[in-house]
Amino acid sequence: MPETTILVISGTDDDGDAIARPASWDAGDGPAPVIFMAAEPRGRPALAPGERVLARLKPVGRDRYEGRTIRRLAETPGRILGVYHRHAQDGGRIVPTNRRAKAEWLVPPGEDGGAHPGEIVLAEALPHHRHLGPRPARIVQRLGPMSDARAVSLIIIHTHDIPHEFPPAALDEARRARAIPLGKRTDLRDTPLITIDGEDARDFDDAVYAEPDGTGFRVVVAIADVAHYVRPGSALDQAAWIRGNSVYFPDRVVPMLPERLSNGWCSLRPGEDRGCLFVELRVDARGHKIGHRFGRGLMRSSARLTYDEVQRQHDLGTRRYVHLYAAFHALLDARQKRGSLDLDLPERRVVLNEDGTVRSVAPRPRLASHRLIEEFMVLANVAAAEELEQRHQPVMYRVHAPPSKEKLASLRSFLHGIGVSLPPGDQVHPRDLDRVLRRVADTAEAALINEVMLRSQSQAEYSPDNIGHFGLALPRYVHFTSPIRRYADLLVHRALISGLDLGAGASTTDETERLPSTAQHITMTERRAQLAERDAIDRYLAAYMADKVGENFAARISGVTRFGLFVTVAESGASGLVPVRSLPDDAWHHDEKEQALKGRRTHLAFQLAQEVEVRLAEASPVTGGLVFHIHQGVPELRQGKQRKGARRRPR
């Protein structure tokens, strides 16, 4: 860590002292260092969770620092999000929804804002002497009962500061939206374009069509013409820029655009005329693009289909989508020869009952129909990047850097431990990594190796400067196919309209000048959405597991740290912590090279990817935290004698 940096106060330790994390820390970089904040000078209020400070750091151990405040970046303390509980003795308490915030907050009499027990609340810290018990707070907003079906997503929205209310001016512009006439547009209404999406999708922003063309294929990809409705500098544009992208939860969507557009005029509903930007692509029999043409059109989707429907029809041998699949297989063959990285990371699908309780949690299957749409979208995105470069238009690229030397060394060490090697050197090609994935595809370690491979990668981001896309093995790439839910795609549409002189909605000089700052902003909003969506799944999983405390599960060790093991349950994909204090009494050594915890006296070892049997000890839907105890090497656990929460003194 640098000597001075910006920190965010993330909670308090058992003694009530503030702890912090680096404001710029990327979740993909692994666990953040622990930073213990020194006491504030006399007369200054203590630091509160959510507050940002410029601090000077001093190392006090491996990945541990002491932080001293140089300057508070906001004089008002950060807000506290939690669940309110009433106590007759001292007014009430707030249990934070942040699992890192261990201490509760005291709500003095008269400061509860009328909150009822069990309500989710926002509060602000009150002045307090650090040595006089729990910190007091004043409730400033009541968000709703924790028992409400939408409570989980509500907590996540406020935890991650996701904008969820549109300003009146943006809503007014959306209300004035009307159907797009044909005018000078290309008439595509006789082309049998179809949309293929998930069963629960409500916004359909891409449609596809394919037919034989000589020895190859003619492919048409049509995308909703969002740029017609969302003009640069408008209230809708400002609201979309702030959001950066839509955010998807099991029970709701926080859209980038108001519903009248996202599910209405910009959604390619079947049987309804819709404006679109389209690209007509010529592909040879080997899946190589040999030409493309962009235009602005008017289309009419012939069908709204789901991935399951299309795959079922194909598997039954019907010829309804035979041309789509033929073109897809040609594109897939070209991709495999190109040597891109194809990670197999199944998503978890949370299905809710009407009352908001979790009905089931299961991996979302990855069908050939999913990959079909992926390949068509990649083809269109590459064509958009090439067209913009040819037209000398400023481009918002989607870039993905190769793995860093440090991450590559760590990956090579992990793979070596399981008998797999990578080519020597500090540089690898995506095909080298993909070759490893294909080799282990049908083994028990496949899921873990895909996860470790993902962690070794740099995170993709947006940039006006092109460095290529490592994962896809492409020299240039943009996002063009989802302008309803991604601001980057809207920028690409505007640039195409400008470069091809396709009418209103083109990019402006001001917008072009702001591309660097916009790239940073929408990269941040994308990562915020990813963290929020993952956080929501974790909390729903914790709720699903709450009535299973005490039960045993087959699991696999998915992470090894100095403070314990992370395990992932095979059945549901739920992940949680096995604290080192729950392991047998020993001096545990963290072997980073072998990614293992080793007991010096017992000679027990717990290693990454090891299959284990665990017992669920704690489940907190409020924080999304799961705590497991491990059976191997702990005979009293198998006999049910381990006291819940028991502590052992470390050697």
Summary of the structure (lengths in Angstrom):
residues: 651
radius of gyration: 26.7
end to end distance: 29.3
largest distance: 82.8
contacts: 2090
relative contact order: 0.09
helix: 28%
strand: 31%
